[in-house]
């Protein structure tokens, strides 16, 4: 088989449809995702995935708003930083600062929409593509390690997994993004109450827009909770 035939076969698989899991399996993937978010020892690992999506969303927003992305760093304590260059004020900077906390939820919502249309493999391949693009922007070793491991895991499932395994993995990952997204927002406000988040995205937005940081936290929470409700309905209806 030629390289063209292989690429054509992959394209047909990615753009084709895969049967969704049963409703019992959809519930199971939701429960597993919720446990990862709720249990402290699993959240320590899952939080890294949320940070990858968070910083990646900053990077995408920076590029789309005309700023120049200078690099992304991910740290072992689940924190991260995205550096972009351009005007220190204005709509582009606001969009870049805003994108982080809502990014995982919006990514989960997009994946839920694809799953609603039975494109489980497309969800996995898009995740591989986004992680590969993110990898070239990482500027520290731990970040390379975290993104590389995540990308390798998703690629392995998308390449070698059966259709049933691919579907379950896509649902579990999507549920995780949707369910996990509100938790960092709540953690942010908890830090803000004790004065430990002076440089947070919400406080940066407050300085840029003169809208109180608490209002921005509320908007983050509204968006992430809304994505969970809408995305959850799509996932349930797809089964």
N, C-alpha and C positions, 0 to 999 in steps of 0.2 A: 504493500500500500504506500502510495507516495505521500509526501508531506502535505500536499494540497488536499488529498483525500482525508488525511488525519484531521487537519484543521476544519474541513467541511463537516466531518462527523462530530467534532467537538462543538462546532457552532450549532448544528442541528440539535444536539443534546441540550445545550444551554438555552436556546430559544424555544425548545419544545416544552411540553408540560409533563409533570410527574404527578401520579395519584397522591392526594393528601392522605395523611394518617387518619385513623379512626378518631372519633370524638374522645374515646377513652385515652388514646395515645396523646391527643392534644392536651387533655387535662393533665396527663402524667408529665409531659414536657413543661407545662406551666408550673406544676408543683415542684419539679426539680429546680427550675429556674428561681422560683421564690425561695426555696431552701438555700440556694447558693447566696442569695441576697441577704437572707435573715441570719443564717448561722455565722458567727464571728470567724471561724477558721476557714470557711469557704469564701466568705466575703473578702478576706485578705488577698485571695487569689483573684476573685472576680473583679475586685476594684481596679486591678491593673487593666482589665479589658475596657472598663468604663473610661479610665484615664486615656487609653489609646484613642478611643472614639472622641473624647473631649478635646484632646490636643489636635487630633486630626480635623475636627470641625473648626477650630480656630484657624488652622492652616488653610482650609478650603475657603473660609469666609474672607481671609486676608487676600488670597489670590483673586477671588471673584470681585472684591471691592477695589482692585487695582493696587493693592499694597505688594511689596516684595517680601516673599517669605525667606527668612534668613536661617531657619533651622528649628528643630524641635528636640527637646530633651525629655526623657522619661526617667524617673528615679525609683529606686527600690522601695521607698516609703509610699508609693502610689501617687506621688505628686508629679507634676510635669510643667513645662514652660514652653510656649511657642513664641519665637521672636520674629517680628515682621518689621519692615522699614517703610516709612512713608510719613504723611502728615500725622502729628501726634494727636490731632483732634479731627472732628468731622465725621461724616456718616460711615466712611470706611473703617475707622477705628471703633466706632460704636458697634457696627456689625461684627467685627472681629471679636470684640470682647463679649458680645451677647451670645455668639454661636456655641461657646464651649459647653455650658451646662445643658443646653437644649439639644446639642448635637447627637448624643446617644439615643435620645427619644425619637428624634426625627429620622435617624438612621433605622431604628426599629420600626417606625411607622412605614417607611418606604419598603422595608423587607416584608412587613405584614401585608402590604398591598400586593406585592409580587406573589406571596404565598396564597393570598386570596384568589389569585388568578392561576394557581397551581404551577408556579415557576420556582420550585425549590432549588433546583440546580443553579438557576440564574442568581439566586441569593448567595449561594456559596461562592460562585465564581466572581461575582461583584465584590464580595468580601476579600477574596484573594487579590483582586486587582487593586482595591483601595489600600490594602496593607502593603502591597508591593510599591505603590506610589509613595506611601508614607515612609517606607524604609529608606528611600533615597534622601529624605529630609532629616533623618535622625542624626544627631550630632554627638551622641555619647554611647559608650559600649553597652550599658544596661538597656538603653532604648533599643539598640540594634538586637539585643538578645530577646527582649520582650516581644517586639514586633515580629522578629524572625520565627520565634516559637509559635506565636499565634497564626502566622501565615502558613507555616508548615503543617500545623494541625488541620486547618481548614482545607488546605490543598489536598492533604492525604484523604480526607473524607470525600472531597469532591471528585478525586481521581480514582480511588480504589474502593470506596464504599458502594454498597448496593443502593438501589433506588430508595428502598425503605429506610436505610441508614441515613442517606443524604437528606431525606425529607424530615426525619426525626431531628437530625442535627440542625437543620435550618429552622425548624420550629423552636427548638430549645434555645438556640442563639438569639432568635428574634424575641421570644418571651423574656429572655434575660435582659436584653437591652431595654425593653419597655418597662419591666418591673424594677430594674436597677436604677433607671435614670432619676427618679425622684429622691432617692436616698442621699446622694451627694449634695443635693440642694438643701435638704434638712440638716445635714452635717455642716454645711456652710453657715446656715443661720445660727446653729449652736455655737460655732466658733466666733461668729460676729457678736453674739451676746456677751462673750467673755473678752472681747477686744482682740481676738487672735487672728483676724482675717482682714487686716487693714488694706492689704494689697489685692484682695479678691476681685473677681470679675465684677461682682455687684458693686463694690466700692469704686472700682475704676469707672464703671458706667455712671455712678452717681457724680463723680467729678467731671465726666464728659458732658453729662446732660442736665445736671442740677436736679435730677429726680432722685429722691432718697434711695439708698441701697436696699432698704427693706422692701420697697416697691418692686425693685428688680428681682429680688428673691421671690416675691409673690408671683411675678410674671414667669420666672423659671419654673416654679412649682405648678402653675396653671398649665403651661405648655407641656411639661413632662407628664402630668396627670392626664391631660386631654389626649395625648398620644397613646397612653396606656389604655384608656377607655376605647378609643376608636380602633387602635390596632388590635386590641383584644377581641373586639367584636368581629373584625375581619378574620382573625385566626380561627375563632369559633365557627363562623359561618362557612369557612372553607372546608371544614371536615364533613 
